[in-house]
Amino acid sequence: MAKEKDLTKDEVKAKKANEKNSKKAAASKKPKKSIVKYFKDLKSEFKKVVWPSRKTVINNTVVVLIALIISGIFVWGLDTLFATLLRLALGMSVTG
């Protein structure tokens, strides 16, 4: 901090520009190695994955479908209730 206060504004701008350029140069040199490293790491992570059995997948799917149906019926019931209340409040016929 004390060093930056001693520098002039032009020197500070030049220093920041040099830092940006050096970061860009460093980033442009890495892509090939980082992409290869990424896929090697990806492959090793996939080896660590414990995939669920067919029975587990089927059980979880059934649970999700049942929850979806129950929540759908609940939302439909609320929608019907509020629509009926709105029709009564506005003095319209309930039969539509």
N, CA, C and O atoms as a printed pandas DataFrame, in Angstrom:
     atom_number atom_name residue_name chain_id  residue_number  x_coord  y_coord  z_coord
0              1         N          MET        A               1    0.809   -1.178    0.000
1              2        CA          MET        A               1    0.000    0.000    0.000
2              3         C          MET        A               1    0.856    1.246    0.000
3              4         O          MET        A               1    0.573    2.195   -0.731
4              5         N          ALA        A               2    1.892    1.255    0.805
5              6        CA          ALA        A               2    2.748    2.440    0.884
6              7         C          ALA        A               2    3.473    2.657   -0.433
7              8         O          ALA        A               2    3.701    3.799   -0.830
8              9         N          LYS        A               3    3.837    1.583   -1.113
9             10        CA          LYS        A               3    4.534    1.700   -2.388
10            11         C          LYS        A               3    3.634    2.345   -3.435
11            12         O          LYS        A               3    4.100    3.160   -4.232
12            13         N          GLU        A               4    2.333    1.986   -3.443
13            14        CA          GLU        A               4    1.421    2.538   -4.425
14            15         C          GLU        A               4    1.202    4.024   -4.198
15            16         O          GLU        A               4    0.993    4.768   -5.156
16            17         N          LYS        A               5    1.246    4.468   -2.954
17            18        CA          LYS        A               5    1.071    5.884   -2.670
18            19         C          LYS        A               5    2.246    6.689   -3.184
19            20         O          LYS        A               5    2.078    7.843   -3.578
20            21         N          ASP        A               6    3.432    6.106   -3.187
21            22        CA          ASP        A               6    4.629    6.794   -3.645
22            23         C          ASP        A               6    4.672    6.908   -5.166
23            24         O          ASP        A               6    5.339    7.800   -5.689
24            25         N          LEU        A               7    3.976    6.027   -5.892
25            26        CA          LEU        A               7    3.989    6.036   -7.348
26            27         C          LEU        A               7    3.034    7.106   -7.884
27            28         O          LEU        A               7    2.049    7.457   -7.235
28            29         N          THR        A               8    3.338    7.607   -9.054
29            30        CA          THR        A               8    2.434    8.556   -9.689
30            31         C          THR        A               8    1.278    7.804  -10.312
31            32         O          THR        A               8    1.306    6.578  -10.414
32            33         N          LYS        A               9    0.267    8.537  -10.726
33            34        CA          LYS        A               9   -0.908    7.904  -11.325
34            35         C          LYS        A               9   -0.548    7.155  -12.603
35            36         O          LYS        A               9   -1.062    6.066  -12.856
36            37         N          ASP        A              10    0.334    7.739  -13.404
37            38        CA          ASP        A              10    0.744    7.077  -14.651
38            39         C          ASP        A              10    1.483    5.780  -14.370
39            40         O          ASP        A              10    1.296    4.785  -15.071
40            41         N          GLU        A              11    2.320    5.796  -13.344
41            42        CA          GLU        A              11    3.068    4.577  -13.007
42            43         C          GLU        A              11    2.136    3.480  -12.510
43            44         O          GLU        A              11    2.326    2.304  -12.820
44            45         N          VAL        A              12    1.116    3.879  -11.729
45            46        CA          VAL        A              12    0.149    2.892  -11.222
46            47         C          VAL        A              12   -0.623    2.282  -12.390
47            48         O          VAL        A              12   -0.824    1.068  -12.432
48            49         N          LYS        A              13   -1.059    3.118  -13.344
49            50        CA          LYS        A              13   -1.776    2.614  -14.519
50            51         C          LYS        A              13   -0.901    1.667  -15.332
51            52         O          LYS        A              13   -1.371    0.629  -15.800
52            53         N          ALA        A              14    0.372    2.025  -15.501
53            54        CA          ALA        A              14    1.293    1.184  -16.264
54            55         C          ALA        A              14    1.499   -0.152  -15.559
55            56         O          ALA        A              14    1.575   -1.198  -16.203
56            57         N          LYS        A              15    1.588   -0.109  -14.246
57            58        CA          LYS        A              15    1.780   -1.333  -13.463
58            59         C          LYS        A              15    0.567   -2.262  -13.619
59            60         O          LYS        A              15    0.719   -3.470  -13.798
60            61         N          LYS        A              16   -0.650   -1.674  -13.548
61            62        CA          LYS        A              16   -1.863   -2.486  -13.697
62            63         C          LYS        A              16   -1.961   -3.067  -15.102
63            64         O          LYS        A              16   -2.377   -4.213  -15.272
64            65         N          ALA        A              17   -1.586   -2.291  -16.102
65            66        CA          ALA        A              17   -1.613   -2.769  -17.484
66            67         C          ALA        A              17   -0.639   -3.923  -17.670
67            68         O          ALA        A              17   -0.959   -4.899  -18.349
68            69         N          ASN        A              18    0.533   -3.824  -17.082
69            70        CA          ASN        A              18    1.528   -4.908  -17.165
70            71         C          ASN        A              18    1.012   -6.173  -16.492
71            72         O          ASN        A              18    1.223   -7.278  -16.991
72            73         N          GLU        A              19    0.331   -6.007  -15.352
73            74        CA          GLU        A              19   -0.216   -7.169  -14.660
74            75         C          GLU        A              19   -1.277   -7.860  -15.516
75            76         O          GLU        A              19   -1.312   -9.088  -15.597
76            77         N          LYS        A              20   -2.149   -7.061  -16.158
77            78        CA          LYS        A              20   -3.179   -7.638  -17.021
78            79         C          LYS        A              20   -2.555   -8.376  -18.201
79            80         O          LYS        A              20   -2.979   -9.477  -18.552
80            81         N          ASN        A              21   -1.541   -7.757  -18.807
81            82        CA          ASN        A              21   -0.886   -8.394  -19.952
82            83         C          ASN        A              21   -0.201   -9.692  -19.562
83            84         O          ASN        A              21   -0.234  -10.669  -20.310
84            85         N          SER        A              22    0.416   -9.700  -18.394
85            86        CA          SER        A              22    1.108  -10.917  -17.963
86            87         C          SER        A              22    0.102  -12.025  -17.653
87            88         O          SER        A              22    0.374  -13.199  -17.902
88            89         N          LYS        A              23   -1.064  -11.652  -17.108
89            90        CA          LYS        A              23   -2.093  -12.653  -16.833
90            91         C          LYS        A              23   -2.641  -13.225  -18.133
91            92         O          LYS        A              23   -2.863  -14.431  -18.240
92            93         N          LYS        A              24   -2.861  -12.358  -19.124
93            94        CA          LYS        A              24   -3.357  -12.825  -20.423
94            95         C          LYS        A              24   -2.352  -13.749  -21.093
95            96         O          LYS        A              24   -2.729  -14.766  -21.675
96            97         N          ALA        A              25   -1.075  -13.397  -21.014
97            98        CA          ALA        A              25   -0.041  -14.230  -21.629
98            99         C          ALA        A              25    0.019  -15.591  -20.945
99           100         O          ALA        A              25    0.154  -16.620  -21.608
100          101         N          ALA        A              26   -0.080  -15.593  -19.621
101          102        CA          ALA        A              26   -0.039  -16.849  -18.887
102          103         C          ALA        A              26   -1.262  -17.698  -19.214
103          104         O          ALA        A              26   -1.158  -18.918  -19.339
104          105         N          ALA        A              27   -2.413  -17.059  -19.350
105          106        CA          ALA        A              27   -3.645  -17.791  -19.658
106          107         C          ALA        A              27   -3.611  -18.372  -21.066
107          108         O          ALA        A              27   -4.149  -19.453  -21.305
108          109         N          SER        A              28   -2.986  -17.667  -21.993
109          110        CA          SER        A              28   -2.949  -18.160  -23.371
110          111         C          SER        A              28   -1.996  -19.341  -23.537
111          112         O          SER        A              28   -2.122  -20.093  -24.503
112          113         N          LYS        A              29   -1.064  -19.518  -22.634
113          114        CA          LYS        A              29   -0.119  -20.639  -22.719
114          115         C          LYS        A              29   -0.706  -21.925  -22.147
115          116         O          LYS        A              29   -0.269  -23.009  -22.530
116          117         N          LYS        A              30   -1.682  -21.842  -21.244
117          118        CA          LYS        A              30   -2.173  -22.990  -20.508
118          119         C          LYS        A              30   -3.267  -23.818  -21.176
119          120         O          LYS        A              30   -3.388  -24.993  -20.827
120          121         N          PRO        A              31   -4.060  -23.315  -22.092
121          122        CA          PRO        A              31   -5.256  -24.054  -22.505
122          123         C          PRO        A              31   -5.058  -25.504  -22.904
123          124         O          PRO        A              31   -5.840  -26.355  -22.479
124          125         N          LYS        A              32   -4.058  -25.821  -23.694
125          126        CA          LYS        A              32   -3.896  -27.211  -24.129
126          127         C          LYS        A              32   -3.655  -28.130  -22.941
127          128         O          LYS        A              32   -4.274  -29.189  -22.835
128          129         N          LYS        A              33   -2.771  -27.733  -22.063
129          130        CA          LYS        A              33   -2.485  -28.581  -20.915
130          131         C          LYS        A              33   -3.677  -28.657  -19.971
131          132         O          LYS        A              33   -3.961  -29.719  -19.418
132          133         N          SER        A              34   -4.374  -27.545  -19.783
133          134        CA          SER        A              34   -5.497  -27.565  -18.858
134          135         C          SER        A              34   -6.664  -28.372  -19.411
135          136         O          SER        A              34   -7.384  -29.007  -18.641
136          137         N          ILE        A              35   -6.869  -28.363  -20.717
137          138        CA          ILE        A              35   -7.953  -29.154  -21.310
138          139         C          ILE        A              35   -7.648  -30.638  -21.173
139          140         O          ILE        A              35   -8.524  -31.420  -20.805
140          141         N          VAL        A              36   -6.436  -31.022  -21.459
141          142        CA          VAL        A              36   -6.033  -32.428  -21.320
142          143         C          VAL        A              36   -6.149  -32.854  -19.865
143          144         O          VAL        A              36   -6.656  -33.936  -19.571
144          145         N          LYS        A              37   -5.684  -32.014  -18.962
145          146        CA          LYS        A              37   -5.755  -32.318  -17.530
146          147         C          LYS        A              37   -7.213  -32.439  -17.088
147          148         O          LYS        A              37   -7.557  -33.315  -16.295
148          149         N          TYR        A              38   -8.065  -31.556  -17.606
149          150        CA          TYR        A              38   -9.483  -31.599  -17.252
150          151         C          TYR        A              38  -10.091  -32.948  -17.619
151          152         O          TYR        A              38  -10.795  -33.543  -16.804
152          153         N          PHE        A              39   -9.836  -33.439  -18.822
153          154        CA          PHE        A              39  -10.426  -34.706  -19.244
154          155         C          PHE        A              39   -9.814  -35.893  -18.506
155          156         O          PHE        A              39  -10.501  -36.884  -18.261
156          157         N          LYS        A              40   -8.547  -35.810  -18.152
157          158        CA          LYS        A              40   -7.947  -36.878  -17.340
158          159         C          LYS        A              40   -8.589  -36.914  -15.961
159          160         O          LYS        A              40   -8.894  -37.987  -15.439
160          161         N          ASP        A              41   -8.795  -35.731  -15.369
161          162        CA          ASP        A              41   -9.445  -35.660  -14.065
162          163         C          ASP        A              41  -10.890  -36.140  -14.153
163          164         O          ASP        A              41  -11.383  -36.815  -13.250
164          165         N          LEU        A              42  -11.560  -35.789  -15.239
165          166        CA          LEU        A              42  -12.934  -36.209  -15.445
166          167         C          LEU        A              42  -13.032  -37.732  -15.497
167          168         O          LEU        A              42  -13.919  -38.330  -14.889
168          169         N          LYS        A              43  -12.112  -38.343  -16.228
169          170        CA          LYS        A              43  -12.110  -39.802  -16.350
170          171         C          LYS        A              43  -11.879  -40.463  -14.986
171          172         O          LYS        A              43  -12.527  -41.454  -14.650
172          173         N          SER        A              44  -10.959  -39.909  -14.216
173          174        CA          SER        A              44  -10.690  -40.496  -12.900
174          175         C          SER        A              44  -11.875  -40.305  -11.955
175          176         O          SER        A              44  -12.136  -41.167  -11.116
176          177         N          GLU        A              45  -12.588  -39.198  -12.078
177          178        CA          GLU        A              45  -13.767  -38.981  -11.234
178          179         C          GLU        A              45  -14.891  -39.931  -11.613
179          180         O          GLU        A              45  -15.608  -40.418  -10.739
180          181         N          PHE        A              46  -15.058  -40.204  -12.909
181          182        CA          PHE        A              46  -16.098  -41.142  -13.326
182          183         C          PHE        A              46  -15.826  -42.546  -12.802
183          184         O          PHE        A              46  -16.763  -43.310  -12.571
184          185         N          LYS        A              47  -14.584  -42.887  -12.615
185          186        CA          LYS        A              47  -14.262  -44.203  -12.062
186          187         C          LYS        A              47  -14.677  -44.302  -10.599
187          188         O          LYS        A              47  -14.928  -45.399  -10.100
188          189         N          LYS        A              48  -14.751  -43.174   -9.911
189          190        CA          LYS        A              48  -15.111  -43.150   -8.491
190          191         C          LYS        A              48  -16.620  -43.167   -8.260
191          192         O          LYS        A              48  -17.072  -43.414   -7.142
192          193         N          VAL        A              49  -17.398  -42.908   -9.303
193          194        CA          VAL        A              49  -18.850  -42.820   -9.159
194          195         C          VAL        A              49  -19.436  -44.188   -8.863
195          196         O          VAL        A              49  -19.077  -45.186   -9.488
196          197         N          VAL        A              50  -20.353  -44.216   -7.889
197          198        CA          VAL        A              50  -21.076  -45.447   -7.589
198          199         C          VAL        A              50  -22.453  -45.289   -8.226
199          200         O          VAL        A              50  -23.296  -44.543   -7.730
200          201         N          TRP        A              51  -22.668  -46.001   -9.330
201          202        CA          TRP        A              51  -23.913  -45.883  -10.063
202          203         C          TRP        A              51  -24.997  -46.688   -9.366
203          204         O          TRP        A              51  -24.727  -47.780   -8.866
204          205         N          PRO        A              52  -26.233  -46.161   -9.322
205          206        CA          PRO        A              52  -27.310  -46.885   -8.646
206          207         C          PRO        A              52  -27.738  -48.114   -9.444
207          208         O          PRO        A              52  -27.578  -48.185  -10.662
208          209         N          SER        A              53  -28.284  -49.071   -8.712
209          210        CA          SER        A              53  -28.767  -50.283   -9.384
210          211         C          SER        A              53  -30.085  -49.985  -10.104
211          212         O          SER        A              53  -30.712  -48.949   -9.883
212          213         N          ARG        A              54  -30.481  -50.906  -10.959
213          214        CA          ARG        A              54  -31.731  -50.736  -11.718
214          215         C          ARG        A              54  -32.920  -50.646  -10.767
215          216         O          ARG        A              54  -33.828  -49.844  -10.982
216          217         N          LYS        A              55  -32.918  -51.461   -9.723
217          218        CA          LYS        A              55  -34.012  -51.482   -8.745
218          219         C          LYS        A              55  -34.115  -50.131   -8.037
219          220         O          LYS        A              55  -35.219  -49.629   -7.824
220          221         N          THR        A              56  -32.992  -49.548   -7.676
221          222        CA          THR        A              56  -32.986  -48.252   -6.999
222          223         C          THR        A              56  -33.530  -47.162   -7.910
223          224         O          THR        A              56  -34.303  -46.310   -7.473
224          225         N          VAL        A              57  -33.131  -47.186   -9.161
225          226        CA          VAL        A              57  -33.613  -46.184  -10.117
226          227         C          VAL        A              57  -35.122  -46.303  -10.290
227          228         O          VAL        A              57  -35.824  -45.292  -10.309
228          229         N          ILE        A              58  -35.628  -47.527  -10.417
229          230        CA          ILE        A              58  -37.071  -47.734  -10.579
230          231         C          ILE        A              58  -37.823  -47.266   -9.342
231          232         O          ILE        A              58  -38.848  -46.595   -9.462
232          233         N          ASN        A              59  -37.329  -47.610   -8.156
233          234        CA          ASN        A              59  -37.985  -47.189   -6.913
234          235         C          ASN        A              59  -38.023  -45.661   -6.804
235          236         O          ASN        A              59  -39.055  -45.087   -6.455
236          237         N          ASN        A              60  -36.918  -45.019   -7.099
237          238        CA          ASN        A              60  -36.871  -43.557   -7.015
238          239         C          ASN        A              60  -37.797  -42.912   -8.044
239          240         O          ASN        A              60  -38.426  -41.892   -7.761
240          241         N          THR        A              61  -37.881  -43.496   -9.225
241          242        CA          THR        A              61  -38.765  -42.975  -10.262
242          243         C          THR        A              61  -40.224  -43.074   -9.831
243          244         O          THR        A              61  -41.001  -42.142  -10.037
244          245         N          VAL        A              62  -40.590  -44.189   -9.241
245          246        CA          VAL        A              62  -41.957  -44.374   -8.764
246          247         C          VAL        A              62  -42.284  -43.345   -7.683
247          248         O          VAL        A              62  -43.366  -42.757   -7.697
248          249         N          VAL        A              63  -41.376  -43.128   -6.764
249          250        CA          VAL        A              63  -41.596  -42.147   -5.700
250          251         C          VAL        A              63  -41.788  -40.751   -6.291
251          252         O          VAL        A              63  -42.674  -40.013   -5.860
252          253         N          VAL        A              64  -40.978  -40.392   -7.256
253          254        CA          VAL        A              64  -41.092  -39.069   -7.889
254          255         C          VAL        A              64  -42.425  -38.943   -8.610
255          256         O          VAL        A              64  -43.087  -37.912   -8.494
256          257         N          LEU        A              65  -42.832  -39.959   -9.347
257          258        CA          LEU        A              65  -44.106  -39.901  -10.074
258          259         C          LEU        A              65  -45.291  -39.782   -9.124
259          260         O          LEU        A              65  -46.226  -39.026   -9.390
260          261         N          ILE        A              66  -45.259  -40.517   -8.026
261          262        CA          ILE        A              66  -46.344  -40.433   -7.035
262          263         C          ILE        A              66  -46.383  -39.034   -6.415
263          264         O          ILE        A              66  -47.457  -38.451   -6.262
264          265         N          ALA        A              67  -45.228  -38.505   -6.062
265          266        CA          ALA        A              67  -45.180  -37.152   -5.494
266          267         C          ALA        A              67  -45.688  -36.131   -6.502
267          268         O          ALA        A              67  -46.378  -35.184   -6.127
268          269         N          LEU        A              68  -45.357  -36.312   -7.770
269          270        CA          LEU        A              68  -45.818  -35.413   -8.827
270          271         C          LEU        A              68  -47.336  -35.462   -8.968
271          272         O          LEU        A              68  -47.983  -34.423   -9.094
272          273         N          ILE        A              69  -47.894  -36.646   -8.948
273          274        CA          ILE        A              69  -49.350  -36.796   -9.076
274          275         C          ILE        A              69  -50.061  -36.176   -7.876
275          276         O          ILE        A              69  -51.047  -35.459   -8.044
276          277         N          ILE        A              70  -49.571  -36.445   -6.673
277          278        CA          ILE        A              70  -50.196  -35.897   -5.466
278          279         C          ILE        A              70  -50.131  -34.376   -5.463
279          280         O          ILE        A              70  -51.124  -33.713   -5.161
280          281         N          SER        A              71  -48.976  -33.820   -5.794
281          282        CA          SER        A              71  -48.862  -32.350   -5.800
282          283         C          SER        A              71  -49.703  -31.751   -6.929
283          284         O          SER        A              71  -50.233  -30.652   -6.769
284          285         N          GLY        A              72  -49.838  -32.429   -8.047
285          286        CA          GLY        A              72  -50.693  -31.957   -9.137
286          287         C          GLY        A              72  -52.151  -31.916   -8.728
287          288         O          GLY        A              72  -52.859  -30.956   -9.033
288          289         N          ILE        A              73  -52.603  -32.946   -8.043
289          290        CA          ILE        A              73  -53.983  -32.985   -7.556
290          291         C          ILE        A              73  -54.207  -31.867   -6.537
291          292         O          ILE        A              73  -55.258  -31.226   -6.535
292          293         N          PHE        A              74  -53.234  -31.638   -5.686
293          294        CA          PHE        A              74  -53.334  -30.575   -4.684
294          295         C          PHE        A              74  -53.448  -29.204   -5.345
295          296         O          PHE        A              74  -54.299  -28.400   -4.965
296          297         N          VAL        A              75  -52.607  -28.938   -6.319
297          298        CA          VAL        A              75  -52.645  -27.651   -7.026
298          299         C          VAL        A              75  -53.954  -27.509   -7.796
299          300         O          VAL        A              75  -54.533  -26.423   -7.819
300          301         N          TRP        A              76  -54.429  -28.573   -8.422
301          302        CA          TRP        A              76  -55.708  -28.535   -9.130
302          303         C          TRP        A              76  -56.845  -28.224   -8.162
303          304         O          TRP        A              76  -57.737  -27.439   -8.486
304          305         N          GLY        A              77  -56.821  -28.831   -6.982
305          306        CA          GLY        A              77  -57.851  -28.577   -5.969
306          307         C          GLY        A              77  -57.844  -27.124   -5.509
307          308         O          GLY        A              77  -58.899  -26.501   -5.391
308          309         N          LEU        A              78  -56.659  -26.587   -5.250
309          310        CA          LEU        A              78  -56.564  -25.186   -4.851
310          311         C          LEU        A              78  -57.057  -24.266   -5.963
311          312         O          LEU        A              78  -57.761  -23.291   -5.700
312          313         N          ASP        A              79  -56.693  -24.569   -7.186
313          314        CA          ASP        A              79  -57.119  -23.753   -8.323
314          315         C          ASP        A              79  -58.643  -23.759   -8.443
315          316         O          ASP        A              79  -59.257  -22.711   -8.643
316          317         N          THR        A              80  -59.243  -24.927   -8.321
317          318        CA          THR        A              80  -60.694  -25.043   -8.408
318          319         C          THR        A              80  -61.363  -24.277   -7.268
319          320         O          THR        A              80  -62.347  -23.572   -7.490
320          321         N          LEU        A              81  -60.842  -24.407   -6.068
321          322        CA          LEU        A              81  -61.386  -23.713   -4.905
322          323         C          LEU        A              81  -61.327  -22.196   -5.097
323          324         O          LEU        A              81  -62.326  -21.505   -4.897
324          325         N          PHE        A              82  -60.177  -21.687   -5.479
325          326        CA          PHE        A              82  -60.034  -20.243   -5.651
326          327         C          PHE        A              82  -60.873  -19.724   -6.816
327          328         O          PHE        A              82  -61.418  -18.623   -6.742
328          329         N          ALA        A              83  -60.979  -20.494   -7.874
329          330        CA          ALA        A              83  -61.815  -20.077   -9.005
330          331         C          ALA        A              83  -63.276  -19.998   -8.579
331          332         O          ALA        A              83  -63.981  -19.061   -8.953
332          333         N          THR        A              84  -63.736  -20.974   -7.800
333          334        CA          THR        A              84  -65.115  -20.974   -7.306
334          335         C          THR        A              84  -65.348  -19.786   -6.375
335          336         O          THR        A              84  -66.370  -19.109   -6.484
336          337         N          LEU        A              85  -64.430  -19.533   -5.480
337          338        CA          LEU        A              85  -64.565  -18.394   -4.569
338          339         C          LEU        A              85  -64.579  -17.076   -5.329
339          340         O          LEU        A              85  -65.331  -16.168   -4.974
340          341         N          LEU        A              86  -63.766  -16.958   -6.360
341          342        CA          LEU        A              86  -63.730  -15.743   -7.154
342          343         C          LEU        A              86  -65.052  -15.540   -7.910
343          344         O          LEU        A              86  -65.555  -14.419   -7.986
344          345         N          ARG        A              87  -65.606  -16.605   -8.461
345          346        CA          ARG        A              87  -66.882  -16.502   -9.164
346          347         C          ARG        A              87  -67.994  -16.077   -8.196
347          348         O          ARG        A              87  -68.836  -15.244   -8.530
348          349         N          LEU        A              88  -67.983  -16.667   -6.981
349          350        CA          LEU        A              88  -69.002  -16.293   -5.985
350          351         C          LEU        A              88  -68.829  -14.835   -5.570
351          352         O          LEU        A              88  -69.817  -14.116   -5.417
352          353         N          ALA        A              89  -67.593  -14.393   -5.386
353          354        CA          ALA        A              89  -67.340  -13.017   -4.960
354          355         C          ALA        A              89  -67.760  -12.017   -6.030
355          356         O          ALA        A              89  -68.189  -10.909   -5.708
356          357         N          LEU        A              90  -67.642  -12.394   -7.281
357          358        CA          LEU        A              90  -68.007  -11.493   -8.378
358          359         C          LEU        A              90  -69.467  -11.646   -8.774
359          360         O          LEU        A              90  -69.949  -10.932   -9.653
360          361         N          GLY        A              91  -70.179  -12.576   -8.129
361          362        CA          GLY        A              91  -71.594  -12.751   -8.397
362          363         C          GLY        A              91  -71.891  -13.480   -9.684
363          364         O          GLY        A              91  -72.981  -13.332  -10.236
364          365         N          MET        A              92  -70.958  -14.258  -10.174
365          366        CA          MET        A              92  -71.186  -15.006  -11.404
366          367         C          MET        A              92  -71.759  -16.375  -11.089
367          368         O          MET        A              92  -71.738  -16.826   -9.944
368          369         N          SER        A              93  -72.259  -17.015  -12.102
369          370        CA          SER        A              93  -72.793  -18.360  -11.952
370          371         C          SER        A              93  -71.640  -19.334  -11.730
371          372         O          SER        A              93  -70.598  -19.227  -12.375
372          373         N          VAL        A              94  -71.830  -20.285  -10.813
373          374        CA          VAL        A              94  -70.792  -21.278  -10.507
374          375         C          VAL        A              94  -70.636  -22.252  -11.652
375          376         O          VAL        A              94  -69.548  -22.796  -11.839
376          377         N          THR        A              95  -71.664  -22.490  -12.414
377          378        CA          THR        A              95  -71.597  -23.469  -13.505
378          379         C          THR        A              95  -70.879  -22.919  -14.717
379          380         O          THR        A              95  -70.577  -23.677  -15.638
380          381         N          GLY        A              96  -70.594  -21.637  -14.753
381          382        CA          GLY        A              96  -69.786  -21.075  -15.807
382          383         C          GLY        A              96  -70.561  -20.478  -16.893
383          384         O          GLY        A              96  -69.985  -19.965  -17.852
